[in-house]
Amino acid sequence: MELSVVVPTLNGRDRLAVALDALAAVAPDVEVIVVNGPSADGTTGMVRDRDDVDVLVEIAARNVNVARNAGLEVAEGDAIAFLGYDHELEPGWRTAVEEAFAEGASVVTGPLRRTVRGGATSDGLERRRIADREVSYFNGRNVAFARPVLDELDGFDEYLETGGARDAAHRLAGMGVDVTWHADVAARRRTEATDGGIERRDLGWKYRALAYRLTKNYGLRPTVLRRTISHAVGDAAGAMGDVLGGDATPTSWARNGRDVVAGISAGASDGFVARARDRSPKRNPNGVTTRADRAVARYDRRTD
Protein backbone atom coordinates (compact mmCIF):
# COMPACT_ATOMS: atom_id res chain seq x y z
CA MET A 1 0.00 0.00 0.00
CA GLU A 2 1.33 3.40 -1.00
CA LEU A 3 0.49 5.86 1.77
CA SER A 4 0.56 9.67 1.65
CA VAL A 5 0.45 11.77 4.82
CA VAL A 6 -0.83 15.35 4.58
CA VAL A 7 0.14 17.72 7.41
CA PRO A 8 -1.58 21.15 7.40
CA THR A 9 0.20 23.79 9.45
CA LEU A 10 0.05 27.47 10.33
CA ASN A 11 2.66 29.24 12.49
CA GLY A 12 3.69 26.00 14.16
CA ARG A 13 7.31 25.58 13.01
CA ASP A 14 8.82 24.01 16.13
CA ARG A 15 5.90 21.70 16.85
CA LEU A 16 5.76 20.73 13.18
CA ALA A 17 9.46 19.82 13.23
CA VAL A 18 8.89 17.46 16.17
CA ALA A 19 5.86 15.92 14.43
CA LEU A 20 7.85 15.37 11.22
CA ASP A 21 10.69 13.75 13.19
CA ALA A 22 8.21 11.30 14.73
CA LEU A 23 6.60 10.64 11.35
CA ALA A 24 10.00 9.87 9.80
CA ALA A 25 10.77 7.44 12.63
CA VAL A 26 7.41 5.63 12.57
CA ALA A 27 6.71 5.65 8.82
CA PRO A 28 9.91 6.44 6.92
CA ASP A 29 8.58 5.14 3.61
CA VAL A 30 5.43 7.27 3.28
CA GLU A 31 4.96 10.25 1.01
CA VAL A 32 4.94 13.37 3.21
CA ILE A 33 3.11 16.52 2.13
CA VAL A 34 3.19 19.67 4.27
CA VAL A 35 0.62 22.35 3.48
CA ASN A 36 1.65 25.66 4.98
CA GLY A 37 -0.83 28.47 5.53
CA PRO A 38 0.45 32.04 5.52
CA SER A 39 2.93 31.36 8.34
CA ALA A 40 5.24 34.10 9.55
CA ASP A 41 7.54 32.00 11.74
CA GLY A 42 10.02 30.51 9.27
CA THR A 43 8.03 27.34 8.59
CA THR A 44 8.82 27.45 4.86
CA GLY A 45 12.57 27.51 5.35
CA MET A 46 12.50 24.79 7.99
CA VAL A 47 10.47 22.44 5.78
CA ARG A 48 12.52 23.10 2.66
CA ASP A 49 15.70 22.26 4.59
CA ARG A 50 14.38 18.78 5.39
CA ASP A 51 14.87 15.84 3.07
CA ASP A 52 11.99 13.80 4.50
CA VAL A 53 9.22 16.06 3.11
CA ASP A 54 8.30 15.21 -0.47
CA VAL A 55 6.07 18.20 -1.23
CA LEU A 56 5.59 21.59 0.41
CA VAL A 57 2.48 23.46 -0.69
CA GLU A 58 2.10 27.11 0.28
CA ILE A 59 -1.43 28.51 0.47
CA ALA A 60 -2.84 31.93 1.35
CA ALA A 61 -5.99 30.77 3.12
CA ARG A 62 -6.17 30.45 6.91
CA ASN A 63 -8.52 27.50 6.52
CA VAL A 64 -7.55 23.94 7.45
CA ASN A 65 -10.03 22.43 4.97
CA VAL A 66 -8.44 24.35 2.10
CA ALA A 67 -5.08 23.02 3.35
CA ARG A 68 -6.35 19.45 3.44
CA ASN A 69 -7.69 19.71 -0.09
CA ALA A 70 -4.47 21.30 -1.32
CA GLY A 71 -2.57 18.32 0.05
CA LEU A 72 -5.04 15.88 -1.45
CA GLU A 73 -4.56 17.50 -4.86
CA VAL A 74 -0.87 16.56 -4.98
CA ALA A 75 -0.90 13.29 -3.01
CA GLU A 76 -0.08 10.20 -5.06
CA GLY A 77 -0.82 7.45 -2.54
CA ASP A 78 -3.67 4.98 -2.81
CA ALA A 79 -4.39 5.81 0.85
CA ILE A 80 -4.14 9.28 2.32
CA ALA A 81 -3.77 10.19 5.98
CA PHE A 82 -4.19 13.58 7.64
CA LEU A 83 -2.07 14.44 10.66
CA GLY A 84 -2.12 17.43 13.00
CA TYR A 85 1.05 19.50 12.87
CA ASP A 86 1.40 19.20 16.67
CA HIS A 87 0.85 15.42 16.83
CA GLU A 88 3.50 12.73 17.06
CA LEU A 89 2.65 9.32 15.68
CA GLU A 90 3.17 6.44 18.09
CA PRO A 91 5.08 3.25 17.23
CA GLY A 92 2.86 0.81 15.41
CA TRP A 93 0.79 3.48 13.63
CA ARG A 94 2.00 2.55 10.15
CA THR A 95 1.48 -1.18 10.66
CA ALA A 96 -1.97 -0.65 12.18
CA VAL A 97 -3.08 1.52 9.24
CA GLU A 98 -1.92 -1.15 6.79
CA GLU A 99 -3.70 -3.89 8.73
CA ALA A 100 -6.95 -1.93 8.81
CA PHE A 101 -6.96 -1.35 5.06
CA ALA A 102 -5.93 -4.94 4.38
CA GLU A 103 -9.00 -6.03 6.36
CA GLY A 104 -11.25 -3.90 4.18
CA ALA A 105 -11.46 -0.57 6.02
CA SER A 106 -12.32 2.52 3.98
CA VAL A 107 -11.54 5.06 6.71
CA VAL A 108 -9.47 4.34 9.81
CA THR A 109 -8.77 6.43 12.91
CA GLY A 110 -7.54 5.88 16.44
CA PRO A 111 -6.69 7.51 19.78
CA LEU A 112 -5.31 10.99 20.24
CA ARG A 113 -3.30 11.11 23.44
CA ARG A 114 -2.28 14.22 25.32
CA THR A 115 1.26 14.40 26.68
CA VAL A 116 0.87 17.62 28.64
CA ARG A 117 -2.03 16.44 30.80
CA GLY A 118 -1.67 12.71 30.31
CA GLY A 119 -4.23 10.14 29.28
CA ALA A 120 -6.15 9.59 26.06
CA THR A 121 -8.28 12.38 24.63
CA SER A 122 -10.34 9.85 22.70
CA ASP A 123 -11.08 6.22 23.50
CA GLY A 124 -13.34 4.99 20.73
CA LEU A 125 -15.60 6.41 18.07
CA GLU A 126 -18.20 9.00 18.98
CA ARG A 127 -21.43 7.85 17.35
CA ARG A 128 -24.72 9.72 16.91
CA ARG A 129 -27.91 8.77 15.10
CA ILE A 130 -29.17 11.73 13.10
CA ALA A 131 -32.29 11.33 10.96
CA ASP A 132 -31.70 8.07 9.08
CA ARG A 133 -27.92 7.99 9.51
CA GLU A 134 -25.59 6.42 12.04
CA VAL A 135 -22.74 8.97 12.10
CA SER A 136 -19.27 7.96 13.34
CA TYR A 137 -17.21 11.05 14.10
CA PHE A 138 -13.43 11.09 13.76
CA ASN A 139 -10.72 13.63 14.46
CA GLY A 140 -9.24 15.18 11.34
CA ARG A 141 -5.79 15.26 12.97
CA ASN A 142 -5.38 11.48 12.91
CA VAL A 143 -7.32 9.74 10.17
CA ALA A 144 -6.54 7.80 6.99
CA PHE A 145 -8.78 7.31 3.95
CA ALA A 146 -8.72 4.94 1.03
CA ARG A 147 -8.18 7.14 -2.00
CA PRO A 148 -11.45 6.21 -3.76
CA VAL A 149 -13.46 7.33 -0.72
CA LEU A 150 -11.80 10.75 -0.64
CA ASP A 151 -12.29 11.12 -4.37
CA GLU A 152 -15.98 10.30 -3.99
CA LEU A 153 -16.29 12.78 -1.10
CA ASP A 154 -14.47 15.38 -3.21
CA GLY A 155 -12.35 16.12 -0.16
CA PHE A 156 -13.43 18.54 2.56
CA ASP A 157 -15.96 21.37 2.38
CA GLU A 158 -13.98 24.61 2.17
CA TYR A 159 -16.91 26.75 3.23
CA LEU A 160 -16.22 25.53 6.76
CA GLU A 161 -13.45 27.20 8.73
CA THR A 162 -14.04 24.72 11.55
CA GLY A 163 -15.87 21.40 11.78
CA GLY A 164 -14.72 20.04 8.42
CA ALA A 165 -14.03 16.56 9.77
CA ARG A 166 -17.45 16.36 11.42
CA ASP A 167 -19.07 17.41 8.14
CA ALA A 168 -17.13 14.69 6.34
CA ALA A 169 -18.41 12.18 8.92
CA HIS A 170 -22.01 13.13 8.09
CA ARG A 171 -21.32 12.73 4.40
CA LEU A 172 -19.57 9.39 4.84
CA ALA A 173 -22.62 8.14 6.72
CA GLY A 174 -24.84 9.36 3.89
CA MET A 175 -22.70 7.41 1.44
CA GLY A 176 -22.88 4.28 3.57
CA VAL A 177 -19.14 4.29 4.35
CA ASP A 178 -18.07 3.01 7.78
CA VAL A 179 -15.29 4.48 9.92
CA THR A 180 -12.99 1.89 11.52
CA TRP A 181 -11.41 2.41 14.95
CA HIS A 182 -7.99 0.85 15.59
CA ALA A 183 -6.37 1.31 19.00
CA ASP A 184 -2.85 1.29 17.50
CA VAL A 185 -3.55 4.05 14.99
CA ALA A 186 -2.50 6.44 17.73
CA ALA A 187 -0.95 9.89 17.86
CA ARG A 188 0.22 11.99 20.77
CA ARG A 189 -0.49 15.70 21.07
CA ARG A 190 2.07 17.78 22.91
CA THR A 191 0.30 21.14 22.97
CA GLU A 192 -3.13 22.67 23.21
CA ALA A 193 -2.92 24.06 19.67
CA THR A 194 -6.04 23.62 17.58
CA ASP A 195 -6.94 22.10 14.23
CA GLY A 196 -4.53 23.24 11.54
CA GLY A 197 -2.99 25.84 13.85
CA ILE A 198 -6.03 28.13 13.77
CA GLU A 199 -7.61 29.03 17.09
CA ARG A 200 -11.39 29.03 16.75
CA ARG A 201 -13.29 30.16 19.83
CA ASP A 202 -15.74 32.37 17.98
CA LEU A 203 -19.24 31.24 18.97
CA GLY A 204 -20.66 32.85 15.86
CA TRP A 205 -18.53 30.62 13.63
CA LYS A 206 -19.13 27.59 15.81
CA TYR A 207 -22.88 27.84 15.30
CA ARG A 208 -22.60 28.94 11.72
CA ALA A 209 -20.65 25.75 10.99
CA LEU A 210 -23.05 23.60 13.01
CA ALA A 211 -26.16 24.98 11.31
CA TYR A 212 -24.53 24.82 7.88
CA ARG A 213 -23.45 21.18 8.01
CA LEU A 214 -26.70 19.95 9.57
CA THR A 215 -28.90 21.88 7.13
CA LYS A 216 -26.74 20.96 4.14
CA ASN A 217 -26.78 17.26 4.97
CA TYR A 218 -30.30 16.81 6.35
CA GLY A 219 -32.43 19.81 5.39
CA LEU A 220 -34.85 21.35 7.86
CA ARG A 221 -35.88 18.52 10.18
CA PRO A 222 -36.89 18.36 13.84
CA THR A 223 -33.63 16.52 14.54
CA VAL A 224 -31.62 19.40 13.12
CA LEU A 225 -33.51 22.00 15.13
CA ARG A 226 -33.30 19.94 18.30
CA ARG A 227 -29.53 19.40 18.05
CA THR A 228 -28.83 23.04 17.27
CA ILE A 229 -30.99 24.32 20.10
CA SER A 230 -29.57 21.83 22.60
CA HIS A 231 -26.04 22.98 21.79
CA ALA A 232 -27.05 26.63 22.16
CA VAL A 233 -28.86 26.06 25.46
CA GLY A 234 -25.87 24.21 26.86
CA ASP A 235 -23.46 26.99 25.90
CA ALA A 236 -25.85 29.65 27.22
CA ALA A 237 -26.12 27.88 30.57
CA GLY A 238 -22.36 27.56 30.82
CA ALA A 239 -21.87 31.22 29.94
CA MET A 240 -24.46 32.25 32.52
CA GLY A 241 -22.54 30.25 35.10
CA ASP A 242 -19.46 32.34 34.23
CA VAL A 243 -21.51 35.52 34.73
CA LEU A 244 -22.79 34.37 38.10
CA GLY A 245 -19.29 33.33 39.10
CA GLY A 246 -17.86 36.71 38.16
CA ASP A 247 -15.76 35.39 35.26
CA ALA A 248 -17.84 37.18 32.62
CA THR A 249 -20.18 40.15 32.37
CA PRO A 250 -23.89 40.22 31.43
CA THR A 251 -22.91 42.35 28.44
CA SER A 252 -20.55 39.69 27.12
CA TRP A 253 -23.22 37.03 27.70
CA ALA A 254 -25.72 39.03 25.63
CA ARG A 255 -23.12 39.68 22.92
CA ASN A 256 -22.35 35.97 22.69
CA GLY A 257 -26.06 35.28 22.40
CA ARG A 258 -26.33 37.64 19.45
CA ASP A 259 -23.32 35.93 17.82
CA VAL A 260 -24.96 32.53 18.24
CA VAL A 261 -28.25 33.67 16.69
CA ALA A 262 -26.46 35.38 13.79
CA GLY A 263 -24.27 32.31 13.24
CA ILE A 264 -27.23 29.93 13.14
CA SER A 265 -29.11 32.18 10.74
CA ALA A 266 -26.18 32.57 8.34
CA GLY A 267 -25.18 28.91 8.51
CA ALA A 268 -28.70 27.60 7.92
CA SER A 269 -29.21 29.92 4.97
CA ASP A 270 -25.90 28.92 3.39
CA GLY A 271 -26.63 25.27 4.14
CA PHE A 272 -29.87 25.41 2.17
CA VAL A 273 -28.00 26.96 -0.78
CA ALA A 274 -25.32 24.26 -0.60
CA ARG A 275 -27.98 21.54 -0.42
CA ALA A 276 -29.63 22.91 -3.53
CA ARG A 277 -26.31 23.13 -5.39
CA ASP A 278 -25.32 19.56 -4.63
CA ARG A 279 -28.03 16.93 -4.33
CA SER A 280 -25.62 13.99 -4.49
CA PRO A 281 -24.80 11.88 -1.40
CA LYS A 282 -21.42 13.60 -1.03
CA ARG A 283 -23.07 17.04 -0.46
CA ASN A 284 -19.88 18.99 -1.17
CA PRO A 285 -20.32 22.03 -3.41
CA ASN A 286 -17.02 23.47 -2.10
CA GLY A 287 -14.71 20.50 -2.61
CA VAL A 288 -11.46 19.71 -4.39
CA THR A 289 -12.87 19.88 -7.91
CA THR A 290 -14.44 23.32 -7.48
CA ARG A 291 -11.23 25.34 -7.76
CA ALA A 292 -7.65 25.12 -9.00
CA ASP A 293 -5.98 28.11 -7.33
CA ARG A 294 -5.31 26.90 -3.77
CA ALA A 295 -1.53 26.80 -4.06
CA VAL A 296 0.49 30.01 -4.03
CA ALA A 297 3.72 28.05 -4.45
CA ARG A 298 4.71 24.40 -4.59
CA TYR A 299 8.07 22.75 -3.90
CA ASP A 300 8.07 19.15 -5.09
CA ARG A 301 11.10 16.92 -4.48
CA ARG A 302 9.49 14.23 -6.61
CA THR A 303 10.07 16.28 -9.75
CA ASP A 304 12.85 18.71 -8.77
C-alpha positions, 0 to 999 in steps of 0.5 A: 500500500502506498500511503501519503500523509498530509500535514496542514500547518500554520505558524507551528514551526517548532511543533511541526518539526517534532511531528515530522521527526516522529513521522519519519521514525514511525513511517519512513517510507510514506509520502509526506506533504506539508501544506503551509498556511500564511505562516510568519515564523520561518516554517517554509525555510524549515520544511525546505531544509528537510529531506523527508518532506516530499512536497511543500504546498504554500497557500494563502488561506487560513482554513484547514479544509483548504489546506487538506484539499491542497494536500489531497490534490498533490498526493499520489498514494492509494491511501491518504492520511491527515495528521495534526502539525502538533501530533506525534505518531506512536510506534505501530501506527504505520502497521496498524493503518496497513492492517486496517486497510488490508481487512477492508477498512475505507476510513481508519482512525484511532486515539489521540493522546495528550502528553501535557495532561496525560491520558487519552483524549479519545477512546473509541468512536463518537457515534450519533444517530441523526435522521436516518444515519448512524454517524461515526465522528473522527478527528481530522488530525489522525485519520486515513482514507482509502483514496477512492473514498476521498475522491468520492467525497471530493475532499473537505468542504472549504466553506467551513473554517471549523468542523470540516471533519465532522461534516465529512463524517455526516457525508460518509454516513450518507454514502454508507461508508463506515469508519474503523477504529484501531487502537494502535492508529494512535498519535500523541499531542504535545500542545493545546494548539487547535486544528490546523494551527487556527484558534477558533473560539468564535461562537458565531462561527461555531454555530454557523458551521453547526447549522450549515453542516446539519442543514446541508446534509439533512435539510430542515428537520426536527432533529436538526432544530433539536440538536442546534438548540440543545447545543445553544442552550448548553453553551448559554447555561455555561456562559451564565454560570461564568456571569454568576461566578464573576468570570464574565459580564452580562454584556458579554453574555448578551453579545455571545447570544447575538453571535450565536443567533447570527451564526445559526441564521447565516449557517442555515441559509448557506446550508440550504443553498449548498444543499440545492447546489449539490443533491448527491450523497457527497453534499460537497459544493465546495470540494477539491474539484471546485477550484484550481488556485489553492496553491500560491507556491509548490516545492516538489522533491518528486520532480525537482 
